């Protein structure tokens, strides 16, 4: 779970992945029905599948 960060200087203290992408953003894509691969390819190419799995486990 060390990929999940909270930093008051990044995204107003929202939970973020180490890549500065908010958990909320990732989870919203999944809620819309996008696969992990689609989320990475179409929205966040810096993400890895492990990052998304970490978001889901944390949520």
N, C-alpha and C positions, 0 to 999 in steps of 0.2 A: 504494500500500500504506500510505499515511499514515493510513488509517482504523483500522489495527490498532495497539492500544496495550498496553503492559504497565505497570501501576502497582501498587506494593506495597500501596497503600491501597484498591485496588478488587479485589474477588473474589480475594484472596489471591494476587496476582501471576499470575492466569490471563490469557491473551490475550483482549482485549476489543475490541469495536468502539467507536468514539468515543461511542456511546450507552450504554456500560457493559453491554452484552449480551455474554456470553462467546461466543467462537467455538464452543466445545463445544456450547452450547445450540442455536445455529443449525445446526450440522452434524448434531446428533442429530435435529432436525426433518426435515432433508432425507433422512437415512438412513431415517427412518420412512416416507418416500414423499410427504411434503407438498411441494407446489409452492412456489415463491418467494412467489406471491401468497397462498396459504393460510397460510404462515408469518407473513406480515405481517398479514393480516386477523385471524387467529385467536389469534396469540400476541404479536407484537411490532409494533404499529401504528407505532412510531417508526422502524422500519427502512425502508430503501429497497432496491430491487432491487440497486442498485450496492453496498450494504453486503454483501448476501448473496453477490454475485459476488466481492467482495473476500475473503470468508471461504473460498470454494471455491478461489480462486487461491492463497491463502496455505497452505491445507491441502495 
